[in-house]
Amino acid sequence: MLIVDVLIAVFVLTGALLMVTSALAMFRAKDALSRINVFSPATGLGMPLVLLGCYIYTLQHEGFSVYRLLIAIVGFLSFIIVSSIASNTLSRSTVLVGSPVHRYTRPNRLVEPLVPVDGGETGDPTAETETAHGDGPAQRSV
Amino acid sequence: MSIVFWIAICLFAVAIAIALARVATAKDLGSRAIIGDLVYFAAVGILTMIAMLVDLTIMLDVIFLASLLGILSTIALSRILTRGYR
């Protein structure tokens, strides 16, 4: 019984500490893309740990149930997958709207010239797909 | 056992306070959108802790629905950022 309590406490406190860490990292990241990037430990590791602690608590107090196991597994996977899709969508729209990218964000293919100036070796296929969108505003570096 | 849940509630509240202070000082809209997402997940964590404190039987359902529907606000904010341009 004591070991189960310690497990619940470790999972819940680790999840909460990861959330605080991710909130503090918002101050250290320089631009929006880096902030979206440092947000992923909170939803990719912190919230699944909280859900795991909650499921162990439920298992201890109310016993096993197939429905609760199914709910917990689907919630665990959707915390990882759904929040990743949301971060991807938000970062894509942040790039499209032309928000500034800090010079410390590296590697940064977005501020390289779309048309290669000399040689022709610097052009990559991602830059060509960016020009295919048409009227997306150009990137500017800070 | 309940002291652990109270400590976790305090940690989530500290995370929300730090994130709101960052929203007040942020310049661009993408940062504000992602910090709003962080506030949402911290609020879900606080709800989970309260549900474990008062022994609710629906706490797993709460986390399940919150994890599935958390994408909606982020996608709506990203559509607002680009003015509907995909």
gemmi code that builds the backbone of each chain (N, CA, C; Angstrom):
import gemmi

chains = {
    "A": [
        ("MET", (0.833, -1.208, 0.000), (0.000, 0.000, 0.000), (0.865, 1.255, 0.000)),
        ("LEU", (1.942, 1.196, 0.764), (2.821, 2.361, 0.844), (3.532, 2.609, -0.484)),
        ("ILE", (3.925, 1.497, -1.137), (4.640, 1.634, -2.405), (3.736, 2.267, -3.456)),
        ("VAL", (2.449, 1.886, -3.448), (1.515, 2.469, -4.413), (1.349, 3.955, -4.164)),
        ("ASP", (1.271, 4.353, -2.883), (1.162, 5.783, -2.566), (2.392, 6.554, -3.032)),
        ("VAL", (3.564, 5.948, -2.825), (4.793, 6.626, -3.261), (4.817, 6.768, -4.776)),
        ("LEU", (4.333, 5.711, -5.475), (4.287, 5.785, -6.942), (3.370, 6.908, -7.407)),
        ("ILE", (2.174, 6.994, -6.791), (1.230, 8.061, -7.169), (1.857, 9.430, -6.927)),
        ("ALA", (2.506, 9.584, -5.760), (3.101, 10.887, -5.420), (4.202, 11.249, -6.401)),
        ("VAL", (5.040, 10.256, -6.754), (6.146, 10.544, -7.681), (5.608, 10.949, -9.048)),
        ("PHE", (4.605, 10.214, -9.545), (4.068, 10.533, -10.869), (3.421, 11.906, -10.891)),
        ("VAL", (2.597, 12.188, -9.886), (1.858, 13.454, -9.883), (2.811, 14.639, -9.710)),
        ("LEU", (3.766, 14.507, -8.795), (4.672, 15.631, -8.555), (5.620, 15.842, -9.725)),
        ("THR", (6.035, 14.745, -10.382), (6.882, 14.915, -11.563), (6.129, 15.619, -12.685)),
        ("GLY", (4.858, 15.260, -12.869), (4.072, 15.947, -13.892), (3.912, 17.418, -13.595)),
        ("ALA", (3.646, 17.754, -12.343), (3.471, 19.168, -11.983), (4.785, 19.933, -12.126)),
        ("LEU", (5.900, 19.290, -11.763), (7.195, 19.962, -11.895), (7.566, 20.177, -13.364)),
        ("LEU", (7.176, 19.215, -14.231), (7.444, 19.414, -15.658), (6.642, 20.579, -16.205)),
        ("MET", (5.409, 20.752, -15.690), (4.612, 21.891, -16.146), (5.254, 23.211, -15.716)),
        ("VAL", (5.748, 23.268, -14.465), (6.412, 24.495, -13.992), (7.692, 24.757, -14.801)),
        ("THR", (8.417, 23.685, -15.099), (9.641, 23.836, -15.894), (9.338, 24.380, -17.285)),
        ("SER", (8.262, 23.871, -17.882), (7.901, 24.348, -19.208), (7.435, 25.797, -19.163)),
        ("ALA", (6.777, 26.191, -18.071), (6.357, 27.594, -17.945), (7.566, 28.506, -17.745)),
        ("LEU", (8.575, 28.024, -17.009), (9.783, 28.833, -16.827), (10.588, 28.922, -18.117)),
        ("ALA", (10.538, 27.850, -18.924), (11.305, 27.850, -20.169), (10.724, 28.819, -21.179)),
        ("MET", (9.465, 29.253, -20.984), (8.891, 30.259, -21.873), (9.655, 31.580, -21.768)),
        ("PHE", (10.284, 31.845, -20.608), (11.061, 33.070, -20.465), (12.407, 32.966, -21.160)),
        ("ARG", (12.948, 31.747, -21.226), (14.290, 31.609, -21.782), (14.285, 31.449, -23.293)),
        ("ALA", (13.177, 30.970, -23.867), (13.109, 30.841, -25.322), (12.957, 32.219, -25.952)),
        ("LYS", (13.571, 32.376, -27.137), (13.655, 33.716, -27.718), (12.526, 34.043, -28.669)),
        ("ASP", (11.984, 33.057, -29.377), (10.939, 33.366, -30.344), (9.807, 32.341, -30.237)),
        ("ALA", (8.760, 32.550, -31.029), (7.549, 31.755, -30.882), (7.780, 30.295, -31.240)),
        ("LEU", (8.621, 30.033, -32.240), (8.865, 28.640, -32.631), (9.567, 27.881, -31.511)),
        ("SER", (10.529, 28.537, -30.845), (11.206, 27.876, -29.725), (10.258, 27.669, -28.560)),
        ("ARG", (9.322, 28.615, -28.353), (8.372, 28.433, -27.244), (7.435, 27.265, -27.511)),
        ("ILE", (7.000, 27.119, -28.782), (6.171, 25.958, -29.116), (6.979, 24.678, -28.916)),
        ("ASN", (8.274, 24.752, -29.179), (9.116, 23.573, -29.051), (9.317, 23.181, -27.584)),
        ("VAL", (9.557, 24.182, -26.703), (9.798, 23.837, -25.300), (8.504, 23.558, -24.550)),
        ("PHE", (7.364, 23.718, -25.198), (6.105, 23.387, -24.542), (5.854, 21.888, -24.560)),
        ("SER", (6.520, 21.151, -25.451), (6.200, 19.734, -25.626), (6.515, 18.847, -24.413)),
        ("PRO", (7.514, 19.113, -23.521), (7.629, 18.261, -22.336), (6.415, 18.296, -21.433)),
        ("ALA", (5.707, 19.429, -21.387), (4.546, 19.513, -20.499), (3.431, 18.576, -20.943)),
        ("THR", (3.141, 18.549, -22.249), (2.047, 17.699, -22.709), (2.522, 16.323, -23.138)),
        ("GLY", (3.795, 16.188, -23.497), (4.254, 14.888, -23.944), (4.681, 13.979, -22.807)),
        ("LEU", (5.107, 14.579, -21.686), (5.557, 13.762, -20.560), (4.819, 14.095, -19.252)),
        ("GLY", (4.535, 15.383, -19.029), (3.942, 15.766, -17.748), (2.510, 15.299, -17.586)),
        ("MET", (1.663, 15.603, -18.585), (0.258, 15.224, -18.445), (0.030, 13.717, -18.526)),
        ("PRO", (0.756, 12.932, -19.376), (0.629, 11.477, -19.267), (1.049, 10.935, -17.907)),
        ("LEU", (2.044, 11.558, -17.253), (2.422, 11.094, -15.908), (1.314, 11.375, -14.906)),
        ("VAL", (0.667, 12.546, -15.025), (-0.462, 12.854, -14.145), (-1.586, 11.851, -14.357)),
        ("LEU", (-1.843, 11.517, -15.640), (-2.905, 10.538, -15.933), (-2.546, 9.167, -15.375)),
        ("LEU", (-1.263, 8.808, -15.433), (-0.830, 7.510, -14.902), (-1.028, 7.459, -13.386)),
        ("GLY", (-0.662, 8.555, -12.705), (-0.889, 8.607, -11.271), (-2.364, 8.539, -10.917)),
        ("CYS", (-3.187, 9.218, -11.724), (-4.637, 9.201, -11.493), (-5.200, 7.799, -11.712)),
        ("TYR", (-4.681, 7.087, -12.736), (-5.185, 5.733, -12.996), (-4.774, 4.777, -11.883)),
        ("ILE", (-3.548, 4.936, -11.355), (-3.116, 4.063, -10.255), (-3.960, 4.337, -9.006)),
        ("TYR", (-4.274, 5.622, -8.786), (-5.156, 5.981, -7.653), (-6.525, 5.338, -7.809)),
        ("THR", (-7.074, 5.389, -9.026), (-8.369, 4.758, -9.279), (-8.300, 3.251, -9.085)),
        ("LEU", (-7.181, 2.665, -9.547), (-7.001, 1.214, -9.415), (-6.920, 0.807, -7.953)),
        ("GLN", (-6.296, 1.661, -7.144), (-6.147, 1.339, -5.725), (-7.478, 1.448, -4.976)),
        ("HIS", (-8.287, 2.451, -5.329), (-9.474, 2.724, -4.528), (-10.727, 2.054, -5.042)),
        ("GLU", (-10.815, 1.795, -6.371), (-12.080, 1.279, -6.914), (-11.906, -0.032, -7.650)),
        ("GLY", (-10.705, -0.557, -7.727), (-10.524, -1.842, -8.371), (-10.400, -1.738, -9.875)),
        ("PHE", (-10.182, -2.881, -10.512), (-9.940, -2.915, -11.948), (-11.253, -2.858, -12.723)),
        ("SER", (-11.201, -2.176, -13.864), (-12.342, -2.138, -14.756), (-11.834, -1.961, -16.170)),
        ("VAL", (-12.423, -2.697, -17.116), (-11.952, -2.642, -18.501), (-12.224, -1.267, -19.091)),
        ("TYR", (-13.366, -0.678, -18.716), (-13.719, 0.645, -19.236), (-12.698, 1.688, -18.821)),
        ("ARG", (-12.308, 1.659, -17.548), (-11.340, 2.659, -17.075), (-9.964, 2.444, -17.703)),
        ("LEU", (-9.609, 1.162, -17.914), (-8.317, 0.904, -18.574), (-8.316, 1.439, -19.997)),
        ("LEU", (-9.444, 1.235, -20.711), (-9.554, 1.724, -22.088), (-9.489, 3.240, -22.134)),
        ("ILE", (-10.234, 3.885, -21.211), (-10.233, 5.352, -21.150), (-8.821, 5.863, -20.872)),
        ("ALA", (-8.118, 5.191, -19.969), (-6.779, 5.657, -19.601), (-5.811, 5.498, -20.768)),
        ("ILE", (-5.915, 4.369, -21.493), (-4.995, 4.161, -22.617), (-5.265, 5.182, -23.723)),
        ("VAL", (-6.551, 5.411, -24.033), (-6.867, 6.379, -25.097), (-6.446, 7.784, -24.681)),
        ("GLY", (-6.654, 8.132, -23.410), (-6.223, 9.455, -22.945), (-4.724, 9.608, -22.972)),
        ("PHE", (-4.005, 8.551, -22.589), (-2.530, 8.580, -22.602), (-2.006, 8.816, -24.011)),
        ("LEU", (-2.568, 8.065, -24.987), (-2.094, 8.221, -26.364), (-2.503, 9.563, -26.941)),
        ("SER", (-3.708, 10.030, -26.584), (-4.158, 11.281, -27.194), (-3.433, 12.478, -26.602)),
        ("PHE", (-2.952, 12.370, -25.364), (-2.117, 13.457, -24.841), (-0.865, 13.618, -25.683)),
        ("ILE", (-0.305, 12.509, -26.143), (0.918, 12.595, -26.933), (0.615, 13.017, -28.362)),
        ("ILE", (-0.353, 12.321, -29.000), (-0.564, 12.511, -30.433), (-1.285, 13.827, -30.720)),
        ("VAL", (-2.384, 14.078, -29.983), (-3.226, 15.234, -30.305), (-2.493, 16.538, -30.018)),
        ("SER", (-1.743, 16.569, -28.917), (-1.044, 17.820, -28.613), (0.107, 18.042, -29.589)),
        ("SER", (0.697, 16.957, -30.123), (1.732, 17.129, -31.134), (1.149, 17.709, -32.408)),
        ("ILE", (-0.050, 17.223, -32.791), (-0.688, 17.756, -33.996), (-1.044, 19.229, -33.797)),
        ("ALA", (-1.501, 19.563, -32.589), (-1.855, 20.958, -32.315), (-0.637, 21.855, -32.367)),
        ("SER", (0.490, 21.386, -31.816), (1.714, 22.187, -31.864), (2.203, 22.353, -33.300)),
        ("ASN", (2.059, 21.291, -34.090), (2.476, 21.374, -35.491), (1.640, 22.387, -36.248)),
        ("THR", (0.321, 22.360, -36.027), (-0.556, 23.312, -36.711), (-0.242, 24.744, -36.302)),
        ("LEU", (-0.015, 24.948, -35.004), (0.241, 26.304, -34.519), (1.590, 26.830, -35.024)),
        ("SER", (2.606, 25.951, -35.065), (3.900, 26.429, -35.556), (3.846, 26.704, -37.047)),
        ("ARG", (3.060, 25.926, -37.778), (2.927, 26.175, -39.215), (2.248, 27.517, -39.470)),
        ("SER", (1.212, 27.815, -38.699), (0.547, 29.098, -38.905), (1.412, 30.253, -38.413)),
        ("THR", (2.250, 29.994, -37.387), (3.169, 31.040, -36.937), (4.194, 31.375, -38.008)),
        ("VAL", (4.669, 30.350, -38.717), (5.607, 30.600, -39.810), (4.904, 31.330, -40.951)),
        ("LEU", (3.670, 30.917, -41.258), (2.959, 31.520, -42.389), (2.639, 32.982, -42.142)),
        ("VAL", (2.404, 33.353, -40.881), (2.024, 34.730, -40.605), (3.250, 35.635, -40.543)),
        ("GLY", (4.451, 35.026, -40.601), (5.651, 35.829, -40.709), (6.136, 36.414, -39.414)),
        ("SER", (5.986, 35.692, -38.328), (6.501, 36.205, -37.064), (8.019, 36.101, -37.042)),
        ("PRO", (8.698, 37.007, -36.370), (10.154, 37.037, -36.425), (10.794, 35.816, -35.783)),
        ("VAL", (11.900, 35.375, -36.377), (12.668, 34.237, -35.871), (13.986, 34.774, -35.338)),
        ("HIS", (14.280, 34.440, -34.110), (15.505, 34.963, -33.489), (16.735, 34.331, -34.127)),
        ("ARG", (17.852, 35.050, -34.060), (19.050, 34.542, -34.735), (19.675, 33.383, -33.982)),
        ("TYR", (19.289, 33.145, -32.730), (19.810, 31.993, -32.005), (19.084, 30.705, -32.362)),
        ("THR", (17.938, 30.806, -33.024), (17.212, 29.608, -33.427), (17.929, 28.971, -34.604)),
        ("ARG", (18.482, 27.797, -34.368), (19.374, 27.197, -35.340), (19.206, 25.690, -35.293)),
        ("PRO", (19.113, 24.957, -36.421), (19.229, 25.413, -37.803), (17.950, 26.104, -38.267)),
        ("ASN", (18.107, 27.126, -39.065), (16.974, 27.926, -39.492), (16.973, 27.999, -41.014)),
        ("ARG", (16.177, 27.118, -41.618), (16.103, 27.118, -43.080), (15.149, 28.179, -43.592)),
        ("LEU", (14.430, 28.845, -42.672), (13.364, 29.731, -43.139), (13.885, 31.073, -43.601)),
        ("VAL", (15.043, 31.521, -43.047), (15.546, 32.838, -43.425), (16.599, 32.756, -44.518)),
        ("GLU", (16.902, 31.531, -44.977), (17.813, 31.420, -46.108), (17.098, 31.898, -47.370)),
        ("PRO", (17.842, 32.434, -48.334), (17.178, 32.952, -49.534), (16.490, 31.840, -50.312)),
        ("LEU", (15.278, 32.144, -50.784), (14.519, 31.142, -51.514), (15.149, 30.859, -52.872)),
        ("VAL", (15.622, 31.908, -53.527), (16.316, 31.721, -54.809), (17.804, 31.750, -54.525)),
        ("PRO", (18.552, 30.706, -54.874), (19.991, 30.693, -54.597), (20.704, 31.792, -55.363)),
        ("VAL", (21.505, 32.573, -54.631), (22.159, 33.731, -55.226), (23.376, 33.307, -56.026)),
        ("ASP", (24.254, 32.522, -55.407), (25.466, 32.104, -56.101), (25.614, 30.597, -55.973)),
        ("GLY", (26.054, 29.976, -57.053), (26.292, 28.545, -57.028), (25.027, 27.756, -57.343)),
        ("GLY", (24.059, 27.796, -56.471), (22.866, 27.001, -56.667), (22.814, 25.807, -55.756)),
        ("GLU", (23.731, 25.711, -54.788), (23.748, 24.575, -53.881), (22.898, 24.822, -52.637)),
        ("THR", (22.533, 26.090, -52.374), (21.843, 26.390, -51.116), (20.345, 26.139, -51.200)),
        ("GLY", (19.809, 26.007, -52.393), (18.371, 25.775, -52.491), (18.013, 24.362, -52.061)),
        ("ASP", (16.980, 24.235, -51.227), (16.534, 22.915, -50.776), (15.051, 22.761, -51.129)),
        ("PRO", (14.562, 21.535, -51.189), (13.170, 21.339, -51.626), (12.144, 21.967, -50.695)),
        ("THR", (12.473, 22.144, -49.413), (11.492, 22.769, -48.526), (11.257, 24.216, -48.912)),
        ("ALA", (12.305, 24.896, -49.368), (12.141, 26.285, -49.782), (11.245, 26.369, -51.017)),
        ("GLU", (11.364, 25.387, -51.907), (10.521, 25.425, -53.106), (9.068, 25.175, -52.756)),
        ("THR", (8.802, 24.320, -51.767), (7.410, 24.130, -51.373), (6.863, 25.364, -50.670)),
        ("GLU", (7.747, 26.138, -50.013), (7.266, 27.372, -49.408), (6.856, 28.380, -50.471)),
        ("THR", (7.592, 28.419, -51.598), (7.206, 29.371, -52.634), (5.952, 28.918, -53.349)),
        ("ALA", (5.634, 27.623, -53.286), (4.444, 27.145, -53.967), (3.166, 27.656, -53.317)),
        ("HIS", (3.266, 28.124, -52.066), (2.066, 28.624, -51.406), (1.637, 29.976, -51.947)),
        ("GLY", (2.556, 30.677, -52.598), (2.145, 31.925, -53.216), (2.304, 33.117, -52.290)),
        ("ASP", (1.191, 33.603, -51.745), (1.216, 34.909, -51.100), (1.546, 34.839, -49.621)),
        ("GLY", (2.218, 33.799, -49.165), (2.657, 33.795, -47.787), (3.717, 34.853, -47.584)),
        ("PRO", (3.621, 35.620, -46.509), (4.586, 36.695, -46.316), (5.988, 36.171, -46.052)),
        ("ALA", (6.965, 36.931, -46.428), (8.347, 36.484, -46.339), (8.825, 36.524, -44.891)),
        ("GLN", (9.793, 35.667, -44.584), (10.364, 35.633, -43.248), (11.334, 36.780, -43.056)),
        ("ARG", (11.382, 37.284, -41.855), (12.400, 38.287, -41.555), (13.102, 37.884, -40.272)),
        ("SER", (14.386, 38.161, -40.218), (15.176, 37.780, -39.062), (15.362, 38.973, -38.156)),
        ("VAL", (15.461, 38.699, -36.839), (15.621, 39.776, -35.863), (17.100, 40.028, -35.623)),
    ],
    "B": [
        ("MET", (-1.658, 11.546, 2.195), (-1.743, 11.485, 0.735), (-2.293, 12.785, 0.170)),
        ("SER", (-3.161, 13.449, 0.918), (-3.773, 14.651, 0.354), (-2.794, 15.816, 0.327)),
        ("ILE", (-1.739, 15.750, 1.158), (-0.751, 16.836, 1.124), (-0.003, 16.835, -0.212)),
        ("VAL", (0.163, 15.638, -0.787), (0.804, 15.552, -2.105), (-0.049, 16.240, -3.160)),
        ("PHE", (-1.372, 16.012, -3.086), (-2.259, 16.635, -4.079), (-2.287, 18.148, -3.901)),
        ("TRP", (-2.212, 18.605, -2.635), (-2.197, 20.058, -2.425), (-0.909, 20.671, -2.962)),
        ("ILE", (0.224, 19.957, -2.771), (1.486, 20.466, -3.320), (1.423, 20.534, -4.845)),
        ("ALA", (0.806, 19.494, -5.447), (0.689, 19.492, -6.906), (-0.213, 20.618, -7.383)),
        ("ILE", (-1.300, 20.897, -6.640), (-2.180, 22.013, -6.999), (-1.412, 23.328, -6.941)),
        ("CYS", (-0.579, 23.479, -5.906), (0.220, 24.712, -5.788), (1.205, 24.828, -6.945)),
        ("LEU", (1.813, 23.692, -7.362), (2.760, 23.748, -8.479), (2.061, 24.141, -9.777)),
        ("PHE", (0.867, 23.564, -10.001), (0.122, 23.933, -11.218), (-0.284, 25.402, -11.172)),
        ("ALA", (-0.647, 25.890, -9.976), (-1.039, 27.298, -9.856), (0.151, 28.216, -10.111)),
        ("VAL", (1.333, 27.802, -9.643), (2.546, 28.583, -9.916), (2.832, 28.599, -11.417)),
        ("ALA", (2.626, 27.442, -12.066), (2.840, 27.387, -13.520), (1.886, 28.328, -14.235)),
        ("ILE", (0.611, 28.376, -13.798), (-0.362, 29.271, -14.431), (0.032, 30.727, -14.206)),
        ("ALA", (0.507, 31.052, -12.994), (0.890, 32.442, -12.701), (2.082, 32.873, -13.547)),
        ("ILE", (3.093, 31.990, -13.661), (4.260, 32.314, -14.487), (3.845, 32.498, -15.946)),
        ("ALA", (2.955, 31.604, -16.416), (2.544, 31.684, -17.815), (1.750, 32.962, -18.076)),
        ("LEU", (0.899, 33.371, -17.137), (0.139, 34.604, -17.354), (1.046, 35.827, -17.320)),
        ("ALA", (2.079, 35.802, -16.460), (3.051, 36.896, -16.467), (3.788, 36.942, -17.801)),
        ("ARG", (4.042, 35.759, -18.384), (4.728, 35.729, -19.686), (3.816, 36.234, -20.792)),
        ("VAL", (2.508, 35.943, -20.696), (1.562, 36.464, -21.688), (1.564, 37.989, -21.664)),
        ("ALA", (1.661, 38.577, -20.452), (1.632, 40.035, -20.347), (2.873, 40.666, -20.957)),
        ("THR", (4.003, 39.925, -20.979), (5.237, 40.515, -21.494), (5.581, 40.040, -22.898)),
        ("ALA", (4.795, 39.132, -23.490), (5.138, 38.603, -24.812), (4.777, 39.619, -25.878)),
        ("LYS", (5.524, 39.562, -26.993), (5.313, 40.508, -28.070), (4.458, 39.937, -29.200)),
        ("ASP", (4.721, 38.676, -29.591), (4.053, 38.142, -30.774), (2.886, 37.235, -30.383)),
        ("LEU", (1.986, 37.027, -31.361), (0.741, 36.330, -31.050), (0.915, 34.822, -30.939)),
        ("GLY", (1.908, 34.249, -31.630), (2.120, 32.816, -31.537), (2.520, 32.383, -30.143)),
        ("SER", (3.352, 33.206, -29.476), (3.751, 32.897, -28.101), (2.548, 32.934, -27.169)),
        ("ARG", (1.685, 33.927, -27.378), (0.504, 34.013, -26.517), (-0.415, 32.820, -26.717)),
        ("ALA", (-0.535, 32.350, -27.964), (-1.394, 31.199, -28.237), (-0.854, 29.959, -27.539)),
        ("ILE", (0.459, 29.726, -27.611), (0.995, 28.492, -27.024), (0.991, 28.588, -25.504)),
        ("ILE", (1.124, 29.803, -24.947), (1.059, 29.936, -23.491), (-0.379, 29.728, -23.007)),
        ("GLY", (-1.357, 30.138, -23.830), (-2.739, 29.821, -23.499), (-2.991, 28.325, -23.456)),
        ("ASP", (-2.338, 27.589, -24.354), (-2.448, 26.132, -24.330), (-1.855, 25.567, -23.037)),
        ("LEU", (-0.732, 26.148, -22.591), (-0.109, 25.687, -21.335), (-1.034, 25.945, -20.143)),
        ("VAL", (-1.708, 27.101, -20.147), (-2.646, 27.402, -19.057), (-3.793, 26.401, -19.054)),
        ("TYR", (-4.251, 26.014, -20.258), (-5.333, 25.031, -20.359), (-4.927, 23.696, -19.741)),
        ("PHE", (-3.723, 23.219, -20.078), (-3.325, 21.907, -19.556), (-3.058, 21.965, -18.051)),
        ("ALA", (-2.537, 23.107, -17.564), (-2.346, 23.234, -16.116), (-3.689, 23.253, -15.397)),
        ("ALA", (-4.712, 23.859, -16.013), (-6.040, 23.854, -15.407), (-6.621, 22.448, -15.380)),
        ("VAL", (-6.348, 21.665, -16.429), (-6.791, 20.267, -16.435), (-6.111, 19.488, -15.304)),
        ("GLY", (-4.832, 19.781, -15.069), (-4.126, 19.135, -13.965), (-4.718, 19.503, -12.616)),
        ("ILE", (-5.086, 20.778, -12.445), (-5.697, 21.198, -11.176), (-7.038, 20.492, -10.977)),
        ("LEU", (-7.826, 20.376, -12.061), (-9.117, 19.681, -11.961), (-8.919, 18.221, -11.569)),
        ("THR", (-7.869, 17.584, -12.132), (-7.593, 16.191, -11.782), (-7.236, 16.052, -10.306)),
        ("MET", (-6.409, 16.988, -9.808), (-6.016, 16.928, -8.387), (-7.233, 17.118, -7.483)),
        ("ILE", (-8.130, 18.060, -7.850), (-9.323, 18.280, -7.020), (-10.221, 17.046, -7.045)),
        ("ALA", (-10.328, 16.415, -8.235), (-11.151, 15.210, -8.328), (-10.572, 14.085, -7.484)),
        ("MET", (-9.239, 14.007, -7.373), (-8.659, 12.973, -6.512), (-8.799, 13.336, -5.040)),
        ("LEU", (-8.840, 14.637, -4.733), (-8.989, 15.040, -3.322), (-10.368, 14.690, -2.785)),
        ("VAL", (-11.410, 14.893, -3.588), (-12.772, 14.679, -3.098), (-13.329, 13.336, -3.538)),
        ("ASP", (-12.464, 12.448, -4.084), (-12.850, 11.085, -4.455), (-13.988, 11.031, -5.457)),
        ("LEU", (-13.901, 11.812, -6.512), (-14.865, 11.690, -7.599), (-14.553, 10.430, -8.400)),
        ("THR", (-15.587, 9.801, -8.950), (-15.350, 8.583, -9.729), (-15.199, 8.879, -11.214)),
        ("ILE", (-15.360, 10.136, -11.624), (-15.323, 10.432, -13.057), (-14.039, 11.132, -13.450)),
        ("MET", (-12.976, 11.006, -12.635), (-11.790, 11.807, -12.938), (-11.102, 11.342, -14.215)),
        ("LEU", (-11.110, 10.031, -14.491), (-10.489, 9.574, -15.731), (-11.265, 10.057, -16.949)),
        ("ASP", (-12.600, 10.153, -16.819), (-13.389, 10.674, -17.938), (-13.056, 12.133, -18.203)),
        ("VAL", (-12.836, 12.887, -17.115), (-12.491, 14.305, -17.267), (-11.185, 14.445, -18.035)),
        ("ILE", (-10.162, 13.667, -17.647), (-8.872, 13.785, -18.341), (-8.993, 13.314, -19.786)),
        ("PHE", (-9.776, 12.264, -20.002), (-9.963, 11.728, -21.350), (-10.557, 12.782, -22.289)),
        ("LEU", (-11.664, 13.402, -21.837), (-12.296, 14.411, -22.694), (-11.395, 15.627, -22.878)),
        ("ALA", (-10.702, 16.033, -21.816), (-9.840, 17.211, -21.928), (-8.683, 16.964, -22.880)),
        ("SER", (-8.138, 15.732, -22.869), (-7.014, 15.459, -23.763), (-7.479, 15.357, -25.207)),
        ("LEU", (-8.716, 14.887, -25.420), (-9.183, 14.775, -26.801), (-9.605, 16.124, -27.366)),
        ("LEU", (-10.159, 17.006, -26.532), (-10.697, 18.264, -27.038), (-9.743, 19.426, -26.872)),
        ("GLY", (-8.553, 19.184, -26.325), (-7.608, 20.273, -26.146), (-7.053, 20.814, -27.445)),
        ("ILE", (-7.231, 20.051, -28.540), (-6.695, 20.482, -29.828), (-7.536, 21.607, -30.417)),
        ("LEU", (-8.796, 21.708, -30.004), (-9.715, 22.627, -30.688), (-9.323, 24.080, -30.496)),
        ("SER", (-8.952, 24.444, -29.261), (-8.614, 25.837, -29.002), (-7.338, 26.228, -29.737)),
        ("THR", (-6.366, 25.304, -29.775), (-5.110, 25.617, -30.452), (-5.323, 25.798, -31.947)),
        ("ILE", (-6.149, 24.916, -32.540), (-6.380, 25.024, -33.986), (-7.180, 26.278, -34.304)),
        ("ALA", (-8.134, 26.630, -33.422), (-8.887, 27.860, -33.647), (-7.975, 29.080, -33.566)),
        ("LEU", (-7.048, 29.073, -32.594), (-6.132, 30.207, -32.466), (-5.191, 30.295, -33.663)),
        ("SER", (-4.768, 29.126, -34.188), (-3.862, 29.180, -35.336), (-4.602, 29.649, -36.588)),
        ("ARG", (-5.874, 29.295, -36.712), (-6.661, 29.823, -37.846), (-6.873, 31.322, -37.707)),
        ("ILE", (-7.038, 31.798, -36.462), (-7.195, 33.236, -36.247), (-5.916, 33.969, -36.587)),
        ("LEU", (-4.772, 33.350, -36.271), (-3.480, 33.992, -36.561), (-3.299, 34.237, -38.043)),
        ("THR", (-3.679, 33.254, -38.869), (-3.457, 33.394, -40.304), (-4.660, 33.988, -41.020)),
        ("ARG", (-5.668, 34.419, -40.300), (-6.896, 35.003, -40.881), (-7.582, 34.021, -41.843)),
        ("GLY", (-7.591, 32.745, -41.489), (-8.277, 31.775, -42.321), (-7.459, 31.210, -43.447)),
        ("TYR", (-6.230, 31.706, -43.625), (-5.372, 31.190, -44.695), (-4.713, 29.902, -44.221)),
        ("ARG", (-4.839, 28.818, -45.005), (-4.222, 27.558, -44.602), (-2.946, 27.303, -45.375)),
    ],
}
model = gemmi.Model(1)
for chain_id, residues in chains.items():
    chain = gemmi.Chain(chain_id)
    for i, (resn, *xyz) in enumerate(residues, 1):
        res = gemmi.Residue()
        res.name, res.seqid = resn, gemmi.SeqId(i, " ")
        for name, pos in zip(("N", "CA", "C"), xyz):
            atom = gemmi.Atom()
            atom.name, atom.element = name, gemmi.Element(name[0])
            atom.pos, atom.b_iso = gemmi.Position(*pos), 0.0
            res.add_atom(atom)
        chain.add_residue(res)
    model.add_chain(chain)
structure = gemmi.Structure()
structure.add_model(model)
structure.setup_entities()
